[in-house]
Amino acid sequence: MDQDSVINVTADSRELVRSLRLGFHDADWQAMPESGAWQAYQELQRRGEPRAKTLFIGALRTLHSRRVQGGLDICNDDVFVEEHRLTEDRFLADLWKAYKKCIRTNRTGPASHLLRDIEEQLS
């Protein structure tokens, strides 16, 4: 990991898949765990991992559910404000940026609509 990434981009694909399955919900993070999911997804996509989309959406749904339920101390600090640029899909980048803004401001209702839009865009 470096200051430009939550994940270790040199990790093997199996480790990145494992991270997405676990959902990035470690309370000790200094960044939004959604950033970890996004960055792992982007790296797995780059490597051609066929399960990347499904795992990414699953991780986001898990994190979103935990945020909606409350009671957990999940980081809301968006330290990777330019990470939406990791994708060449400009619409997906805009959706991701809007999703993180909603999560950062605890607007989980609108974020759930954006999550559906992200899932549709990835289909």
Secondary structure, 3 states (H helix, E strand, C coil): CCCCCCCCCCCCHHHHHHHHHHCCCCCCCCCCHHHHHHHHHHHHHHHCCCCHHHHHHHHHHHHHHHHHHCCCCCCCCCCCCCHHHHCCCHHHHHHHHHHHHHHHCCCHHHHHHHHHHHHHHHC
